[in-house]
Amino acid sequence: MKRAVLSHACRIALLAGLAAAAPALAQTVKKGPAVTADTAATAEDTAKDAQPAATEATAGEAGKDTPAVEPSGGLTVLERMGADLPDLPKEKPFTGKIDEAYGAFQRGRYLTAMDLALPRAQLGDPAAQTLVAEILDRGLGVKRDRDQAMFWYEQAANGGDPTGMFKYAVLLMEHSRSKEDRKKADELMKKSADLGNASAQFNYAQVLVADNPGDKGLRAALPYYEKSAEQGIADAQYALSQIYLNLKDLPEEKTKRAREWLLRAARAGYDTAQLDLGMWLVNGTAGERDYEAGFNWMKRAAEGGNAVAQSKLAQLYIHAIGTKSDPIQAAKWFVLARRAGLNDPSLEDFYLGLTEAQQKAAIDAANKYRSGS
């Protein structure tokens, strides 16, 4: 049986950034399996790399008598005030090592990235090994090969790359059936988390909660949730809001921040956080009531496809909470939630109490919304 953490691990794995800094190359060559390029992607990537830089047309190119168009030479605000313009700050030279392979990856030139990273990976560069594994794992410009990806993630993990550790731990959790591999995955996840990988911090917190149900697990996991939340992982921000609200005997400075963390997760687009924030604002949970803001967050979650939020939004329209009473809109959101598989008996009674014209208008509105017209 897969552990409860896997659903979160899979979701967060896409968020983990690849390390740009490349350590010194080791001397041991790790050839690894062969890499098969996708033919169409090869042509496209080659075309991108061969594309010349754009050049600017001269002012008189369209016609000899056409006057050149110059930029405005008007005065700036500081000049109008009679003040000297401040000197530009001195440019700080970049002294680090440029990772051309990762730069190509960021620009979508995956075959170029592979060509640049693979020789370094074979020489033992952990960051390059993670990059090669990522390309293979996702099938970016090459044939997807999870076995090759796992090989290179393992090399990167052994070489000390935090992202490689995290990704290899995730694959072990997904595919392993032995207790030894699960134990190894937990150890790698913790090591990556302790080295500062935000996604590993969240997932290791999930491991601690799964292994230690109740308050004990939550208290052990709390520092990892906090570190991950501070680095912007929305899942961790949401988890932190729930822990700060419900875990007893926490310092007041933490409990006061429960709504703040929920707001951060909601702003990041986490629909469950948007739903909860709407409810917290309407009910006055962890702060003052704000019906209008609560309605707006509930509507945002509903429009994002959250069926529970759609059902709750219908209730807000019925009872005119944060908005004007609107039976057609209420019925529309009820219909959408019901189509998504969520049926509320109280909303069903409300809907059946509408006139046939109102029901038809609600269904038409729901159909129009679903079609995007």
C-alpha positions in Angstrom: 0.0 0.0 0.0 1.3 3.4 -0.9 1.7 5.8 1.9 -0.6 8.8 2.2 2.3 11.1 1.3 2.5 9.9 -2.2 -0.3 12.0 -3.6 1.3 15.2 -2.3 4.7 14.0 -3.3 3.7 13.5 -6.9 2.0 16.9 -7.0 4.9 18.8 -5.5 7.6 17.0 -7.4 6.8 19.3 -10.4 7.5 22.3 -8.3 11.0 21.4 -7.2 13.6 23.6 -9.0 16.7 22.1 -10.4 19.9 23.2 -8.9 21.7 25.7 -11.1 25.0 25.7 -9.3 27.3 22.9 -10.6 30.0 21.4 -8.3 33.4 20.6 -9.5 33.4 17.6 -11.8 34.4 14.3 -10.4 36.8 12.1 -12.3 34.8 8.8 -12.2 32.9 8.4 -15.5 29.3 7.1 -15.2 28.2 6.4 -18.7 24.6 5.5 -17.9 22.1 4.0 -20.4 21.9 5.4 -23.9 19.6 8.3 -24.6 17.1 8.2 -27.5 16.1 11.6 -28.9 12.6 12.3 -30.2 12.9 13.0 -34.0 10.5 15.9 -34.1 11.9 17.4 -31.0 15.4 17.1 -32.4 14.5 19.1 -35.5 12.6 21.7 -33.5 15.5 22.1 -30.9 18.1 22.3 -33.7 16.0 25.0 -35.4 15.9 27.0 -32.2 19.6 26.8 -31.7 20.3 27.7 -35.3 18.0 30.7 -35.4 20.1 33.9 -35.9 19.7 36.9 -33.6 17.1 39.5 -34.7 18.5 42.7 -36.2 17.0 46.1 -36.2 15.9 47.7 -39.4 17.4 51.1 -40.3 15.3 54.2 -40.1 15.3 54.8 -43.9 14.9 51.2 -45.0 11.2 51.6 -46.0 12.0 54.5 -48.3 14.8 57.0 -48.9 12.6 60.0 -48.1 11.1 58.6 -45.0 12.5 60.6 -42.0 14.0 58.6 -39.1 11.8 58.2 -36.0 13.8 59.0 -32.9 12.7 58.4 -29.3 11.4 61.3 -27.3 14.0 63.6 -25.8 11.6 65.2 -23.2 12.7 66.1 -19.7 12.3 63.6 -16.9 10.6 64.5 -13.7 13.9 64.9 -11.8 15.2 67.3 -14.5 12.0 69.4 -14.3 12.7 69.7 -10.5 16.1 71.0 -11.2 17.8 68.0 -9.6 20.7 66.0 -11.0 19.9 62.5 -12.0 21.3 59.9 -9.6 24.3 57.9 -10.7 23.5 54.4 -11.9 24.7 51.8 -9.4 27.9 50.0 -10.4 27.2 46.8 -12.1 28.3 43.8 -10.0 30.2 41.4 -12.1 29.0 37.8 -11.9 31.8 35.6 -10.6 29.9 32.3 -10.4 30.0 29.5 -12.9 27.4 29.8 -15.6 25.4 26.6 -16.1 24.7 26.6 -19.8 22.9 23.3 -19.7 20.4 24.6 -17.2 20.0 27.8 -19.1 19.1 25.8 -22.2 16.6 23.8 -20.2 14.9 27.0 -18.9 14.5 28.2 -22.5 12.9 24.9 -23.6 15.9 23.7 -25.6 15.9 20.3 -24.0 18.1 18.5 -26.5 20.8 21.2 -26.2 20.4 20.9 -22.4 20.9 17.1 -22.6 23.9 17.4 -24.9 25.5 19.8 -22.5 24.6 18.1 -19.3 25.2 14.4 -20.2 29.0 14.6 -20.4 29.1 16.4 -17.1 26.7 13.8 -15.6 28.9 11.0 -16.8 31.9 12.6 -15.0 30.0 12.7 -11.8 28.5 16.2 -11.6 25.4 15.8 -9.3 23.5 18.9 -10.6 24.0 17.7 -14.2 22.9 14.2 -13.2 19.6 15.7 -11.8 19.1 17.7 -15.0 19.6 14.6 -17.2 17.2 12.6 -15.0 14.6 15.4 -15.1 14.6 15.4 -18.9 14.4 11.6 -19.1 11.7 11.5 -16.4 9.4 13.9 -18.2 10.3 12.9 -21.8 11.4 16.4 -22.8 12.7 16.1 -26.3 13.7 12.5 -25.7 11.9 9.2 -25.3 10.6 9.0 -21.7 12.5 6.4 -19.7 11.7 6.1 -16.0 14.4 3.5 -15.5 17.1 5.8 -16.9 15.7 8.7 -14.9 15.9 6.7 -11.7 19.5 5.7 -12.4 20.6 9.3 -12.8 18.5 10.5 -9.8 20.2 7.9 -7.7 23.6 9.1 -8.9 22.7 12.7 -8.1 21.4 11.7 -4.7 24.6 9.8 -3.9 26.5 12.9 -5.0 24.7 15.1 -2.5 22.3 17.1 -4.7 19.2 18.0 -2.6 16.9 18.0 -5.6 18.2 14.7 -6.8 17.7 13.2 -3.3 14.1 14.5 -3.3 13.2 13.1 -6.7 14.9 9.8 -6.1 13.0 9.5 -2.8 9.7 10.1 -4.6 10.4 7.5 -7.2 11.3 5.0 -4.5 8.1 5.7 -2.6 6.1 5.3 -5.8 7.6 2.1 -7.2 9.3 0.3 -4.3 7.6 -2.6 -2.4 10.3 -3.4 0.0 10.7 -2.0 3.5 14.4 -1.3 2.9 13.6 1.0 0.0 10.9 2.8 1.9 13.3 3.4 4.7 15.9 4.7 2.3 13.3 7.0 0.7 12.5 8.5 4.1 16.1 9.0 4.9 16.8 10.7 1.6 13.7 12.9 2.0 14.9 14.0 5.5 18.4 14.7 4.2 17.1 16.8 1.3 14.7 18.6 3.7 17.5 19.4 6.1 19.6 20.7 3.2 16.8 23.2 2.4 14.7 21.7 -0.4 11.2 23.2 0.1 9.3 20.3 -1.5 11.3 17.7 0.5 10.5 19.7 3.7 6.8 19.4 3.0 6.9 15.8 2.0 9.0 14.8 5.0 6.5 16.6 7.2 3.8 14.4 5.6 5.9 11.3 6.4 6.2 12.3 10.0 2.4 12.8 10.3 1.7 9.5 8.6 4.1 7.6 10.8 2.9 9.3 14.0 -0.9 9.9 14.0 -2.2 12.6 16.3 -0.6 15.6 18.0 2.8 13.9 18.3 3.2 13.7 14.5 1.9 17.2 14.0 4.4 18.7 16.5 7.3 16.7 15.0 6.3 17.8 11.5 5.6 21.5 12.3 9.2 22.8 11.8 9.3 21.2 8.4 5.9 22.6 7.4 7.1 26.1 8.6 10.3 26.0 6.6 8.5 24.8 3.5 5.7 27.4 3.9 8.3 30.2 4.2 9.7 29.1 0.8 6.3 29.4 -0.9 4.9 25.8 -1.0 1.2 26.4 -1.0 0.4 22.9 0.4 2.6 23.6 3.4 1.0 27.0 3.8 -2.4 25.4 3.9 -1.3 22.7 6.3 0.3 25.3 8.6 -3.0 27.3 8.7 -4.8 24.2 9.9 -2.2 23.3 12.5 -2.0 26.8 13.9 -5.7 26.9 14.3 -6.3 23.4 15.8 -3.1 22.3 17.6 -3.3 23.1 21.3 -0.7 25.0 23.4 1.0 26.7 20.5 2.5 30.2 21.2 0.1 33.0 20.5 2.3 34.5 17.8 1.8 31.3 15.8 -1.9 31.0 16.3 -2.4 34.6 15.2 -0.9 33.8 11.9 -3.3 31.0 10.9 -5.4 33.1 8.6 -2.3 34.8 7.1 -1.0 31.4 6.0 -4.4 30.4 4.6 -4.5 33.6 2.7 -1.0 33.0 1.2 -2.1 29.5 0.0 -5.3 30.9 -1.4 -3.4 33.6 -3.3 -1.2 30.9 -4.7 -4.3 29.3 -6.4 -4.8 26.4 -3.9 -8.6 26.0 -4.3 -9.1 24.2 -1.0 -7.4 27.1 0.7 -9.7 29.5 -1.2 -12.8 27.5 0.0 -11.6 27.5 3.6 -10.7 31.1 3.5 -14.2 32.0 2.3 -15.7 30.0 5.1 -13.3 31.5 7.7 -14.2 35.0 6.6 -17.9 34.4 6.7 -17.8 32.6 10.1 -15.2 34.9 11.7 -12.7 32.1 12.2 -9.2 33.2 13.3 -10.2 36.8 12.8 -13.0 39.2 12.1 -15.9 38.5 9.8 -15.9 39.9 6.3 -18.9 38.7 4.3 -18.0 40.3 1.1 -14.4 39.0 1.0 -15.6 35.6 2.1 -18.1 35.6 -0.8 -15.4 36.6 -3.3 -13.0 33.9 -2.2 -15.8 31.3 -2.3 -16.7 32.4 -5.8 -13.0 32.2 -6.9 -12.8 28.6 -5.6 -16.1 27.7 -7.3 -15.0 29.1 -10.6 -11.9 27.1 -10.3 -14.0 23.9 -10.3 -14.2 23.1 -6.6 -17.5 21.3 -6.2 -17.8 22.0 -2.4 -17.2 25.7 -3.0 -19.9 25.7 -5.7 -22.4 24.2 -3.3 -21.4 26.7 -0.6 -21.6 29.6 -3.0 -25.2 28.6 -3.8 -26.0 28.9 -0.1 -24.4 32.4 0.0 -26.6 33.5 -2.9 -29.7 32.1 -1.3 -29.1 33.8 2.0 -27.6 37.0 0.6 -24.3 36.6 2.5 -21.7 39.0 1.0 -23.9 39.5 -2.1 -27.4 40.2 -3.2 -30.0 37.4 -3.1 -30.1 35.7 -6.5 -32.1 32.4 -6.9 -31.0 31.9 -10.5 -27.3 32.1 -9.6 -27.8 29.9 -6.5 -29.5 27.3 -8.6 -26.9 27.6 -11.3 -24.1 26.7 -8.8 -26.2 24.0 -7.3 -26.6 22.4 -10.8 -22.8 22.6 -11.4 -22.0 21.1 -8.1 -24.5 18.3 -8.6 -23.1 17.5 -12.1 -19.7 17.2 -10.4 -21.1 14.5 -8.1 -22.0 16.6 -5.0 -25.6 16.8 -4.0 -26.9 18.8 -1.0 -30.4 17.8 0.1 -31.2 21.3 1.3 -30.2 22.8 -2.0 -32.2 20.1 -3.8 -35.3 21.2 -1.9 -34.5 24.9 -2.8 -34.1 24.0 -6.4 -37.4 22.0 -6.5 -39.2 25.0 -5.0 -38.3 27.2 -7.9 -40.6 27.8 -10.9 -40.0 25.9 -14.1 -38.9 29.2 -15.7 -36.3 29.7 -12.9 -35.1 26.2 -13.2 -34.7 26.5 -17.0 -32.8 29.8 -16.5 -30.5 28.2 -14.0 -29.8 25.2 -16.3 -29.1 27.5 -19.2 -26.7 29.6 -17.1 -24.9 26.4 -16.0 -24.6 25.2 -19.6 -23.4 28.6 -20.7 -20.8 28.7 -17.9 -19.6 25.2 -18.7 -19.2 26.0 -22.4 -17.3 29.2 -21.6 -19.6 31.3 -23.6 
